[in-house]
């Protein structure tokens, strides 16, 4: 399964549509603009919330929680390293490797592919392709990638990243 996220060049809010490989709308992601810390809600096309991402506000390094329903399924932790950012997905046993600032990375579990994220460079705005393994939970994979992106773009709090597609 492939999902696509297109970033608007000039965007004042966090609301965008995630499309599938056929160009159909799959999910709507909406941020809370005036919230304390970053919060993203992921809705299916029927308007049901399928995932929620919340930033831990008082943390030295970016830390995000991924919820499915009322259950926290993952915690994305950005670790301090000398040259490149490093992320851990606690709660899922997933390993994240790659070039995060270039939006070119992969999430694996026990060496098996979960999702590969790549950026298309020759587009107006940025377009990201998520190639999700057939055996992976699509919603958890999408929410985890969104949380990693928030942590990558984090500028110390508040609203820091604006994806868009609608």
N, C-alpha and C positions, 0 to 999 in steps of 0.2 A: 504494500500500500504506500502510495506517495501522497504527501500533503505539501501544500505550498503556502507560504506566508510572504506577502509583499509589503514592504515598508514604504510608507508615504514619505516623500522628500520633505514636505513641510506639514507637520501634523501637531495639533494642539491637544489632542486627547489620545487615550489608549483605547481605541475601538477598531477592530479589524475583523475581516472574514478569513478563515482558513479554507482553502479550496482543495479538492482532490485532484488526481491526475487527469481527470476529464473536464476540469474547469468548473465543476459543480461546487456550490457552497456546502461545506461540511460542518463547520463550527463558527460561532461568533465569540470573539474574545473581547471583553470589556473591562477596562480598568476603572478604579475609583480615583478620580482626579484629585479630590481634596481630602484624601485619607492620610493618616499618619503612617507612613511607610507604603510600600508598593503593594497593591492588591489587584489581582486579575481574576475575573470570573470567566469560565469557559462554558458556553451554552451549545446545546445541539440545535438543529434548525427548527425544532418544535418549541424552543425557548426554555428547555429544561437545563438547569445547571448540572454539568457533568464533572466539573473539576473546579477547584479554587486554589489559587496560589497566593501566599501571604509572606511578606518580608518580615523577618525578625528585626525590630527597629533598633533596639539597644544591643548591637553586636559590633565588635571591632572590625570584623570582615563580613562581607555580604553572606547572609544565610536566609534561605527561603524554605517554606513548608508547602508541600503539595497535599491537598485533601481531595478525596473522592467521597462524595457525600459528607458525612460527619467524621470520617476516618482519615487520619493522617497516614499517608502511604509512603512518603519520602521526605527527606530533608536534604536540600542541596546546600553544600558548604563550600565556600571558596577558601582555599588555603593560601597562605602567604608563601611565595617562592621567590627566588632571586630574579629570574628573568621572565618566566611565563606563568600565567595563572593556572591553577590546578583545582579541579572540582571533585568532590565526592558526593555520591548519591547514597546516603545512609537510609537503611530500611528496605532497600530493594536488592542489595548486593550487586549493583551495577557499577561498572568501571567506565570512566570518561577519559578519552585521550584525543589529542589533536591540537589544532591551532584555533583557539577560541576567538581571538580578536579578528581572525579572517573568516569566522563562521564556517570552519571546515573541521569537523570533529566527528567522533563515533562513540556510541554508548554500547557496551557489551556486557554480557553476563557469562562468566566461566568460559570466556573466549568466543561465545556465540553472539552473533549480530542481533542487536535490539533496534537501533536506529542510527542512520548516518545523516549528518547535516552538512549541506554544502550551499555555498552562496553563488548565485549567478551574477556575474560582474557587468555584463553588457545590457543592463536594463535601466529604465527610468525609475529611480528609487532602487531599493535592494530587494531581491527576491531570494527566499531561502527554500530549499527543497529538503524535505524530511522523507527519507526512504526507510519505512518502518517494516521490520520483519513480520511475516504472516503470523508467527506464533506470539508476537508481542502484543501487549495491551495498548491499543492505539491511543486511548485517552491518557493513560499514565505516561506514555512516551511523549505525547504532545505537551502535556503539562510540565514534564521534567525539562524538556527543551526550552519552553517558555521561561521557566525559573532560572535555568542556566543563562539564558540570554539577558534576563533582568540583572543577574549578578555580574555578568560581563560588562554591561553598560552602566552599572551602578555608579552614581557620582556622589554618593554619600547620603542618600536619602531622598524621599519625595518621589515624584514622578520623573523617571529618567530615560525611558525608552518609549518610542511611539512606533508601533507597527500599524500598517493600514492596508486595506485592500478593497474597501468599499467606497 
